[in-house]
Amino acid sequence: MSDYESDSDSESSAPPPPPPPPPANRGASGKASPSKRDPFPEILRFRSKRSSQRPGRADNVAGGAAHHGANAVAEEELEIQMTPALASAMKQGRAAKSNEKLDAEGEALIKDIEKAIADEIEMDLHNEAIELNLEPDDATLDASCINKDKSFAKSSAGRKKCLGMLVALLLVGGGVAAALMFTVFAPPDASVDKSTSQEEAAVAVDNPTQPQPASPYPPGTQTSVPAPAPMGSSSHQETAMNVLQKSLPAGSYAALSRTGSAQSTALEYILNQDVYVYDWDGIAAEDETATRNFLQRYVLTTLYYAFGGSNWDKSENWRTKYDVCTWYGVGCDGVKYGTAGADSSSGEGVVTSIDLHQNNLKGTLIGDLAALTGLTDVELHSNYIKGSIPPAIYGMKGLSVLFLDDNYLSGSISTSVGKLSNLSRLTLSDNEMTGSIPSEIGEMSNLVMLWLFNNDKMEGSIPESLSGLKKLEALALFNMALTGSIPTSFSKLSSLQILKLENNFLTGALPSALYSLSSLQVLGVAGNSDLSGSLNGINGLTSLKELYIGYTSISGVIPASIAACGDLMVFSAPEAKLSSSIPSSMGSLSSLVALDLGNSGLSGPIPSTLGRLGSLEDVVLSKNEFTGVIPDEIWEGWVKAKKVDFSENSFSSESGLPISIGNWKSCENLDMASSGIGGSIPAEIGGMTSLKVLDLSTNELSGELPSEIGELTSITELVLFSNNLNGTVPSEIGLLQGLQIFLLNDNAFDGKIPSELGQLSDVELIQLDLNKFTGAIPSSFGSLTNLKELNLQKNYFTSLPSQLFELEYLEYLTADYNRFSGKFPDGITQMATLIEVHLAYNRWTGTVPRNIGNLANLTVFTANNCQLSGELPSSLGALTELVTLTLTRNQLSGEVPTRLCDLGADIQVDCTVECQCCTNYNCTNL
């Protein structure tokens, strides 16, 4: 919420909770956004601060689209000519007010107004789309509203008509005349206050559902303008109010009467505190320059208060003596702030752009901006703006750029959006918008870019009318809830370069006609699981750079003609329904940087021609049925690769890691798990100095782990389980200081564990089970301060060091099926974080530790098939999280504590231990 209440002509809604703290990657202001805006500065990058729901946000509130759209038209298009007769009537009305002769001269004034309206004006409220619930036949105003006996105006139907006339008079500034009319047709019942003021009536029309504040005037008072608290010179105030009455949208003008609103606060500042020298005589004389200077400072000052300007990240020169063209983010005469020539004083000083993106703006959008008729560029993206879009914004026909993305806007897009005929770039993405995409967007003939993505509550179909946007270059509608099919008529969008429709609920077939769009550079339809079609005809997209068809039902082969897409950089089709093999012609796609065909139904050998793709950085070919040997050309050609995933395929065991793997110095992630490869791990693997993740698990690898593995100093995950590796673990493993996951289980390693393993201070998971290790666990394991899981199962270890029980974060200790002997380790009772302890099938002696109840998080405790004796400790009853207790094949006695009976745990003890109340009790005779 801003420092001041912001009143605008948008529909009110319950304010959402304060926005969450900005993510760490948004910089000081909490946002991330390019400083220079191109229609599509980087093809792959859209501004987006969330891929999932941001925490702490309120539910979306629909913004009353019907009212917004209707009233926007009313504000924008309702034109009433101020003819001499009507002007004379207004003048007499004001004179009557000032002379306090309202009652005496009222009837005469009404007669004059009646004549002026009857002779000069005909307003069809139905055609002008002012939603006052009038029947079409009653929409046309006539003189009946102010007939002499007032009977028509007092009727229910007549009052609706006359309220329409009142609105019209308010919009043109006929303050006294409107007040007179209201006294004429107000209903006689006490529920309507005849003193209702002009600004209240205006707000009632602009925001039909918004609760209205009490009138600030004494009962019976009639006024031509809102009356803020006394301020400044009365003549200056009157001059200012006259200008604002003519220039502001009705709701914004009405807000001047509300103490604490951004509007009234701004005007009070200008009249009483602003050190800028205004030309009040010029303003009174309607001098263009003087009036413009005043109006610009007023609107921008209102913007400052509406968006909590005191908390902005940057606010240089705002509310100072300097011209508004020097205020941070304000551009004049077509020159944006901060660009060359922005400081030049050669122009007329017309505000043409406002760029306050990523500046910690908090509050609701104000319709006052519509008063800046020279404004062409509004960039308020990446802030904390909430509420719906005021109707007046849709009336800013001079706008060329409107960036409101990455905020908290709610409500729906008004059908009046089509009236922004000069708008070329519109971004409303990353908000909380609801409703559907209005077909009227198709009337925005100059639109080049439309971003609506990441509004996951916007639904409905994609309007066919969008195909009429001949200049459209970028259409981004991904991560929404759109349904229906992709319009075939999109093939008419001859200028289209970017079409992103991912993660919706689109159905039908991908129109093959889209393949005729020779300018299309990005086509994204991934994540529409029921979208079908094929890639036949893809060769027509000769400019294509990125193709995203994953997680769809697009099927068939990858056609050899895809080679015609010579500029293709990204081909992403994971979990599509493709078939057959990769065509060798793909080897000619020399620009390809990313290739993802994971789990897409492909089979056969990988063509050696893919080795020509020397620009590849990210390759995923996992979960297919690729066979044969991985070609040497790939190992030799993909030297720029950063991520390569060959996992879960059926390659021949003759396919292994060649010595050329050492040339992959840029590779960070190599995943060949369950790929079928064999051979040994070459010493040259030490050349992969950028490697962070190496997964060679579940293959046919054999031989020893080379000592050069210690050269992988950037590695965080080393996964080698389920192979036939043998020999000892090299001591150089201790050089991998950043290692977090170390999995050697299910191999044939032997010998002692090197003490250097204790140097891995960052490691969290160590699995050494199912090998042939011998000897004692090194005492250096006590230095593994981040260790959470240690698995030593099924080896030939003989002792555990006492230092191991000092680890503060260990949760899972598995050491069963070894040759541990001696007294059962009491030290485990110090490890309060333990969740599971498996120490069975060893040669422990002694008793179950008396303080075992200290392990409050323990769920599994197994120590069966040991040589334990003595009574069970009563502290077992404190293990309230226990699920499994297995102590069979020992020499224990005593009783299972009754407090364990109600847990429903699986309890297995010898028959020498009593447990009368245990429901899951397995008594085993020795």
Disulfide bonds with the S-S distance in Angstrom:
Cys325-Cys332 2.03
Cys901-Cys917 1.53
Cys911-Cys923 1.74
Cys915-Cys918 1.44
